[in-house]
Amino acid sequence: MADTEARPDAATVDVGGQQVAAMYARALLGATEKAGKTEAVLDELGAIVKETLDVHPKFEAILGSGFIEHDEKVKILDRVFRGRVSPLLLNFLKVVSSHGRLDLVRAIYHAAVADLDELRGRVMVEVRSAAPLDDATAKHIATQMKQKTGSDPRLVVKQDPSLIGGVVLRVGDTVYDGSVATQLKRVRSAMINRSVHEIQSRRDRFRHPDGN
């Protein structure tokens, strides 16, 4: 399965916030694993991030505001999400609100996804492509990366027009670069190196006493 990231996530949260988000993520996974609903709940939380917080930044600011009381935020959560997400997730969000950390919803989601990947033996593969990735291409990439890593890949797709064409894959610190832009740079570099070598060879030949 391929996910598409549109905005920065936990990287914008301070270290202390990331640690708190990781704690909540573990608590959420603990509750959902017991209920056998982990994937479903994380899908719901992901939808909240991508379809609500990404689209309505002012709503995200309201949730994270320290000037709005917890009781009022509970009313907002009920009004917006009741009947649209599972009771388990709604109750979890209310607990997070009671501690004044609804500003971490986005970071909690990404931390929970990372924890679940580790729990399920999956590896995250960041895919940067010049154009939107179709299902057939995503499936092909997933198959290739599973063969390379020996783990089930989870593709995180980011569109990057600067690549011109092709894709760049990153697994941890390893980069698999198949972009046209990089190929052009390599060709250009090879041409420059060849020209420099030819100039140097001619210069050395002129300097040699036997050179003609």
C-alpha positions in Angstrom: 0.0 0.0 0.0 1.2 3.5 -0.8 0.6 6.5 1.3 0.9 10.1 0.1 2.3 12.7 2.4 1.3 16.3 1.7 2.7 18.1 4.7 5.6 17.8 7.2 4.8 15.7 10.2 6.5 15.0 13.6 9.7 16.6 12.3 8.2 20.0 13.2 7.5 19.0 16.8 10.2 19.6 19.4 12.1 16.7 20.9 10.0 16.8 24.1 6.8 16.8 22.1 8.0 13.8 20.0 8.7 11.9 23.2 5.2 12.6 24.5 3.7 11.7 21.1 5.6 8.4 21.2 4.2 7.6 24.6 0.6 8.3 23.4 1.3 6.3 20.3 2.3 3.2 22.3 -0.8 3.6 24.5 -3.0 3.8 21.4 -1.4 0.7 19.9 -1.7 -1.2 23.2 -5.5 -0.4 23.3 -6.1 -1.2 19.7 -4.1 -4.4 19.6 -6.2 -5.7 22.5 -9.3 -4.8 20.6 -8.0 -6.2 17.4 -8.6 -2.9 15.6 -5.2 -1.4 15.2 -5.2 -1.0 11.4 -8.7 0.3 11.3 -8.1 2.8 14.0 -4.9 4.1 12.5 -6.6 4.4 9.1 -9.2 6.6 10.9 -6.5 8.7 12.6 -4.7 9.0 9.3 -7.9 10.3 7.7 -8.3 12.9 10.4 -4.7 14.1 9.7 -5.0 14.1 5.9 -8.6 15.0 5.4 -9.3 17.3 8.4 -6.0 18.8 9.8 -4.3 19.2 6.4 -7.3 20.7 4.8 -8.4 22.9 7.8 -5.3 24.3 9.6 -7.5 26.6 11.6 -9.3 23.6 13.1 -5.9 22.1 14.0 -5.0 25.3 15.7 -8.2 25.3 17.7 -7.5 21.7 18.9 -4.0 22.7 19.9 -4.9 26.0 21.5 -4.2 26.4 25.2 -6.9 29.1 25.5 -9.8 26.7 24.9 -10.9 24.6 27.8 -10.9 20.8 27.7 -14.7 20.6 28.1 -15.2 22.8 25.1 -12.7 20.7 23.1 -14.7 17.5 24.0 -17.8 19.1 22.6 -15.9 20.0 19.4 -14.6 16.4 19.1 -18.1 15.0 19.6 -19.6 17.4 17.1 -17.0 16.8 14.4 -16.1 13.1 14.9 -18.9 11.2 16.7 -20.3 8.7 14.3 -17.5 9.2 11.9 -14.7 7.4 13.8 -14.7 4.5 16.2 -15.6 5.1 19.9 -12.1 3.8 20.8 -10.4 6.6 18.8 -12.8 9.3 19.9 -12.2 8.4 23.6 -8.5 8.3 23.0 -8.6 11.8 21.5 -10.6 13.0 24.6 -7.9 11.5 26.9 -5.2 13.4 24.9 -7.3 16.5 25.2 -7.6 16.1 29.0 -3.8 16.3 29.1 -3.7 19.4 26.8 -1.9 17.6 24.0 -4.2 17.7 21.0 -1.5 19.7 19.4 0.3 16.3 19.0 -2.4 14.5 17.0 -0.3 14.6 13.8 2.9 13.5 15.6 1.0 10.7 17.5 -0.3 9.3 14.2 3.2 9.1 12.6 4.7 7.7 15.7 2.0 5.0 15.9 2.5 4.1 12.2 6.2 3.7 12.7 5.6 1.5 15.8 3.1 -0.6 13.9 5.6 -1.1 11.0 8.1 -2.3 13.5 5.5 -4.6 15.2 4.4 -6.1 11.9 8.0 -6.4 10.5 7.4 -3.8 7.8 9.9 -1.4 6.4 9.1 2.2 5.3 10.1 3.0 1.8 10.1 6.7 0.9 9.3 7.1 -2.8 9.9 10.4 -4.6 8.4 10.5 -8.1 8.2 13.2 -10.8 4.6 12.3 -11.5 1.8 10.7 -9.4 2.4 7.0 -8.8 -0.2 4.7 -10.4 -1.2 1.4 -8.6 0.7 -0.8 -11.0 4.0 1.1 -10.5 3.5 1.2 -6.7 2.9 -2.6 -6.7 6.0 -3.2 -8.8 8.1 -1.0 -6.5 6.7 -2.8 -3.5 7.6 -6.2 -5.0 11.2 -5.1 -5.8 11.8 -3.6 -2.4 10.4 -6.7 -0.6 13.0 -8.8 -2.6 15.8 -6.3 -1.6 14.9 -5.9 2.1 13.3 -9.2 2.9 10.5 -7.2 4.7 7.0 -6.1 3.7 7.4 -2.5 2.4 5.1 0.4 3.2 5.5 3.0 0.5 5.3 6.7 1.4 5.0 8.6 -1.8 6.0 12.2 -2.3 5.7 14.0 -5.6 8.9 15.9 -6.7 8.8 17.6 -10.1 12.5 18.4 -9.9 13.2 14.8 -10.7 12.0 15.3 -14.3 11.2 11.6 -14.5 11.7 8.3 -12.7 11.8 7.7 -9.0 14.1 7.9 -6.0 13.7 5.3 -3.2 15.0 5.7 0.3 15.1 2.9 2.9 16.7 4.3 6.1 20.0 5.7 4.9 20.1 3.8 1.7 19.0 5.6 -1.5 18.1 3.9 -4.8 18.2 6.7 -7.4 16.5 6.0 -10.8 15.6 9.6 -11.6 16.2 11.1 -15.0 17.6 14.2 -13.4 20.3 12.2 -11.6 21.1 10.3 -14.8 21.5 13.6 -16.7 23.8 14.9 -14.0 25.9 11.7 -14.2 26.1 12.0 -18.0 27.1 15.6 -17.7 29.7 14.8 -15.1 31.1 12.0 -17.2 31.4 14.3 -20.2 33.2 17.0 -18.2 35.5 14.4 -16.7 36.3 13.0 -20.2 37.0 16.5 -21.5 39.3 17.3 -18.6 41.1 14.0 -19.1 41.6 14.7 -22.8 42.9 18.3 -22.1 45.2 16.9 -19.5 46.5 14.2 -21.9 47.2 16.7 -24.6 49.0 19.0 -22.2 51.1 16.1 -20.9 51.9 15.1 -24.5 53.1 18.6 -25.4 55.3 18.7 -22.3 56.9 15.3 -23.1 60.1 15.7 -25.1 59.0 13.0 -27.6 55.5 14.5 -27.9 54.4 15.7 -31.4 
